[in-house]
Amino acid sequence: MKKLVKKNLKNKIKSKVNKIIPDNKFLPITKVLPSMITLSSIVAGMTAILLASRGDFEKAVIAIILAAVFDGFDGRVARMFNASSQFGVELDSLADSISFGVSPAFVMFFYATQNVKGFGWIVSVLFAIACVLRLARFNVMTGDDEVPEYWHYFFTGVPAPAGALMALTPIMLYISTEERIFTCPYICLAWMVVVALLMVSRIPTLSLKKMKVAKNSLPVFLLCFVLLLGMMYTHFWATASFIWTFYILTVPYTCIKFLKMKKSFEG
């Protein structure tokens, strides 16, 4: 009886409050949080350009890494609070084009490619366009029911965040080794072209969302993860360079796995 009285009282209070402040004019902060995280990604990407223009490339790369972290969390937060929307999807895609297309292109331009007259700027534009095309294709494929089932286990081409960090690998390698070869504008130029082509290609690449760990291998997996964290703490740039080099080396393996899966689905 007491619970019923309390419930009725609560409903009456809520009704009176709604008359003063209608619910349909306000959104819970949890509904806005994913978009706030997405916009933080843009802020990080734009900050990276500013830092690179001042010659602070180490902090510029960290800013883009931070943008990738924000990009990885906004979707998960949206699903956690049931705040997914078409607005959020479109905002995320536009943010990615800035943080992982325009921003890395400018960072690499200020870092080395501007020294190749004419071609440096052309390649920077090419990289940004490749990122936008990759994102547009991803958006189309996400809503395409005709995409074969086995494709859902892979990404088509290199994802935008991974492509951005791959493009910045020469900077990471230079910071960790201080070898002047990683500042060579022609090497950086060629590398950006390769990464741009990988982003727009239809090469299947690794999707962490679909990866599984065998129960028997769980202790070893966790031990390797802790070791990786320790290496990140003590030798951050060398470990970051290793991670992206390893990622590139997984592409042939992923292609073989894709062909086997395709054969089993279609055969």
C-alpha positions as CSV (number, residue, x, y, z in Angstrom):
1,M,0.0,0.0,0.0
2,K,2.8,2.4,0.9
3,K,4.6,1.6,-2.3
4,L,1.5,2.4,-4.3
5,V,1.1,5.7,-2.6
6,K,4.7,6.6,-3.2
7,K,4.4,5.6,-6.8
8,N,1.3,7.8,-7.3
9,L,2.9,10.7,-5.5
10,K,6.0,10.3,-7.8
11,N,3.8,10.3,-10.9
12,K,2.0,13.4,-9.8
13,I,5.3,15.3,-9.1
14,K,6.6,14.2,-12.5
15,S,3.4,15.3,-14.2
16,K,3.6,18.7,-12.6
17,V,7.3,19.1,-13.5
18,N,6.6,18.1,-17.1
19,K,4.0,20.9,-17.3
20,I,6.7,23.4,-16.3
21,I,9.6,21.7,-18.2
22,P,8.2,19.4,-21.0
23,D,10.3,16.2,-21.5
24,N,10.2,16.5,-25.3
25,K,12.3,19.7,-25.1
26,F,15.3,18.1,-23.4
27,L,17.5,15.1,-23.9
28,P,19.3,13.1,-21.2
29,I,23.0,13.8,-21.1
30,T,23.6,10.1,-21.8
31,K,22.0,10.6,-25.2
32,V,24.4,13.4,-26.1
33,L,27.5,11.8,-24.7
34,P,28.4,9.8,-27.8
35,S,28.3,12.9,-30.0
36,M,30.5,14.8,-27.4
37,I,33.1,12.0,-27.7
38,T,32.9,12.2,-31.5
39,L,33.4,15.9,-31.5
40,S,36.4,15.4,-29.1
41,S,37.9,13.3,-31.9
42,I,37.7,16.3,-34.3
43,V,39.3,18.6,-31.6
44,A,42.2,16.1,-31.3
45,G,42.6,15.9,-35.1
46,M,42.6,19.7,-35.6
47,T,45.0,20.1,-32.6
48,A,47.4,17.6,-34.4
49,I,47.5,20.0,-37.4
50,L,48.3,23.0,-35.2
51,L,51.0,21.1,-33.3
52,A,52.6,19.8,-36.6
53,S,52.6,23.4,-38.0
54,R,54.7,24.3,-35.0
55,G,57.1,21.4,-35.6
56,D,55.9,19.4,-32.5
57,F,55.4,16.1,-34.4
58,E,55.6,13.9,-31.3
59,K,52.5,15.6,-29.7
60,A,50.8,15.7,-33.1
61,V,50.9,11.9,-33.4
62,I,49.7,11.6,-29.8
63,A,46.8,13.8,-30.7
64,I,45.8,11.6,-33.6
65,I,46.2,8.5,-31.4
66,L,43.9,10.2,-28.9
67,A,41.4,10.8,-31.8
68,A,41.5,7.1,-32.6
69,V,40.7,6.3,-28.9
70,F,37.7,8.6,-29.0
71,D,36.6,7.0,-32.3
72,G,36.8,3.6,-30.7
73,F,34.6,4.6,-27.7
74,D,31.8,6.8,-29.2
75,G,30.0,3.8,-30.8
76,R,30.3,1.7,-27.7
77,V,29.0,4.4,-25.5
78,A,26.1,4.9,-27.8
79,R,25.2,1.3,-27.6
80,M,25.7,1.2,-23.9
81,F,23.2,4.0,-23.3
82,N,20.9,3.1,-26.2
83,A,21.8,6.4,-27.8
84,S,22.5,5.3,-31.3
85,S,21.0,7.5,-34.0
86,Q,21.4,8.3,-37.7
87,F,22.7,11.8,-36.7
88,G,25.5,10.1,-34.6
89,V,26.4,7.8,-37.5
90,E,26.7,10.7,-40.0
91,L,28.6,12.8,-37.4
92,D,31.1,10.0,-36.8
93,S,31.8,9.6,-40.5
94,L,32.4,13.3,-41.0
95,A,34.6,13.4,-37.9
96,D,36.7,10.5,-39.2
97,S,37.3,12.3,-42.5
98,I,38.9,15.2,-40.6
99,S,40.7,13.3,-37.8
100,F,42.0,10.4,-40.0
101,G,42.1,11.9,-43.5
102,V,42.8,15.7,-43.4
103,S,44.8,15.7,-40.2
104,P,47.4,13.0,-41.0
105,A,47.8,14.5,-44.5
106,F,48.7,17.8,-43.0
107,V,50.9,16.3,-40.3
108,M,53.0,14.4,-42.9
109,F,53.0,17.4,-45.2
110,F,54.6,19.6,-42.4
111,Y,56.9,16.7,-41.4
112,A,58.5,15.8,-44.7
113,T,56.4,15.8,-47.9
114,Q,56.3,19.6,-48.3
115,N,60.0,19.3,-49.4
116,V,58.9,17.5,-52.6
117,K,57.7,20.5,-54.6
118,G,54.3,20.1,-56.0
119,F,54.0,16.4,-55.4
120,G,53.9,16.8,-51.6
121,W,50.7,18.7,-51.6
122,I,49.2,16.5,-54.3
123,V,49.8,13.3,-52.2
124,S,48.4,15.0,-49.1
125,V,45.2,15.8,-51.0
126,L,45.2,12.2,-52.5
127,F,45.5,10.7,-49.0
128,A,42.6,12.8,-47.6
129,I,40.4,11.9,-50.6
130,A,41.3,8.2,-50.2
131,C,40.1,8.3,-46.6
132,V,36.8,10.0,-47.5
133,L,36.2,7.4,-50.3
134,R,36.9,4.6,-47.9
135,L,34.5,6.0,-45.3
136,A,31.8,6.5,-48.0
137,R,32.1,2.9,-49.1
138,F,32.0,1.7,-45.5
139,N,28.7,3.6,-44.9
140,V,27.2,2.1,-48.1
141,M,28.3,-1.5,-47.3
142,T,27.0,-1.2,-43.7
143,G,23.5,-0.9,-44.9
144,D,23.8,-3.3,-47.8
145,D,22.0,-6.6,-47.1
146,E,23.6,-8.2,-50.3
147,V,27.1,-8.2,-48.9
148,P,28.2,-11.9,-48.4
149,E,28.2,-13.2,-44.9
150,Y,31.9,-13.9,-44.8
151,W,32.7,-10.2,-45.5
152,H,31.4,-9.3,-42.0
153,Y,34.4,-11.0,-40.5
154,F,36.8,-8.6,-42.3
155,F,37.2,-4.9,-43.1
156,T,37.2,-3.9,-46.8
157,G,40.6,-2.2,-47.1
158,V,42.4,-0.6,-44.2
159,P,40.0,1.2,-41.8
160,A,40.4,5.0,-41.5
161,P,41.9,5.1,-38.0
162,A,44.4,2.3,-38.8
163,G,45.3,4.0,-42.1
164,A,46.0,7.3,-40.3
165,L,48.3,5.7,-37.8
166,M,50.0,3.7,-40.5
167,A,50.7,6.9,-42.5
168,L,52.3,8.3,-39.4
169,T,54.6,5.3,-38.8
170,P,57.7,7.1,-40.3
171,I,57.4,9.7,-37.6
172,M,57.1,7.0,-34.9
173,L,60.1,5.2,-36.3
174,Y,62.2,8.4,-36.3
175,I,61.3,9.3,-32.8
176,S,62.2,5.8,-31.5
177,T,65.4,5.4,-33.6
178,E,66.5,8.9,-34.7
179,E,67.4,7.4,-38.1
180,R,67.4,10.2,-40.7
181,I,66.1,7.8,-43.3
182,F,62.6,8.1,-41.8
183,T,62.6,11.8,-42.5
184,C,63.3,11.3,-46.2
185,P,60.5,13.1,-48.1
186,Y,60.5,10.7,-51.0
187,I,60.1,7.6,-48.7
188,C,57.3,9.4,-46.7
189,L,55.7,10.4,-50.0
190,A,55.8,6.8,-51.4
191,W,54.5,5.4,-48.0
192,M,51.5,7.8,-48.0
193,V,50.6,6.6,-51.5
194,V,50.8,3.0,-50.4
195,V,48.6,3.6,-47.4
196,A,46.1,5.6,-49.4
197,L,45.8,2.7,-51.9
198,L,45.3,0.2,-49.1
199,M,42.5,2.3,-47.7
200,V,40.5,2.4,-51.0
201,S,41.4,-1.2,-52.0
202,R,39.1,-4.1,-51.6
203,I,41.8,-6.1,-49.8
204,P,40.3,-7.9,-46.7
205,T,41.9,-6.7,-43.5
206,L,41.8,-7.8,-39.9
207,S,38.6,-7.0,-37.9
208,L,39.3,-7.0,-34.1
209,K,35.6,-7.2,-33.5
210,K,35.4,-10.7,-34.9
211,M,38.6,-12.0,-33.4
212,K,38.4,-14.8,-30.8
213,V,40.8,-16.2,-28.3
214,A,40.9,-20.0,-27.6
215,K,40.2,-20.8,-23.9
216,N,43.3,-22.9,-23.7
217,S,45.4,-20.0,-24.9
218,L,43.9,-17.3,-22.6
219,P,46.7,-17.2,-20.0
220,V,49.3,-16.8,-22.8
221,F,47.2,-14.2,-24.5
222,L,46.8,-12.2,-21.2
223,L,50.5,-12.5,-20.5
224,C,51.4,-11.1,-23.9
225,F,48.9,-8.3,-23.4
226,V,50.5,-7.3,-20.1
227,L,54.0,-7.5,-21.7
228,L,52.8,-5.2,-24.5
229,L,51.5,-2.7,-22.0
230,G,54.8,-2.8,-20.2
231,M,56.6,-2.2,-23.5
232,M,54.3,0.7,-24.3
233,Y,55.1,2.3,-20.9
234,T,58.9,1.9,-21.2
235,H,59.4,2.2,-25.0
236,F,56.2,3.8,-26.3
237,W,57.3,4.8,-29.8
238,A,59.2,1.7,-30.6
239,T,56.3,-0.5,-29.5
240,A,53.8,1.7,-31.5
241,S,56.0,1.3,-34.6
242,F,56.1,-2.5,-34.0
243,I,52.3,-2.7,-33.7
244,W,51.7,-1.0,-37.0
245,T,54.4,-2.9,-38.8
246,F,52.9,-6.1,-37.4
247,Y,49.5,-5.0,-38.6
248,I,50.8,-4.5,-42.1
249,L,52.3,-8.0,-42.0
250,T,48.9,-9.5,-41.1
251,V,47.5,-8.4,-44.5
252,P,48.8,-11.5,-46.4
253,Y,47.6,-13.8,-43.7
254,T,44.1,-12.2,-43.7
255,C,43.9,-12.5,-47.4
256,I,44.6,-16.3,-47.2
257,K,42.0,-16.7,-44.4
258,F,39.5,-14.7,-46.4
259,L,39.9,-16.9,-49.5
260,K,39.5,-20.1,-47.4
261,M,36.3,-18.7,-45.7
262,K,34.9,-17.6,-49.1
263,K,35.5,-21.1,-50.5
264,S,33.8,-22.7,-47.5
265,F,30.8,-20.4,-47.8
266,E,30.4,-20.6,-51.5
267,G,31.6,-24.1,-52.1
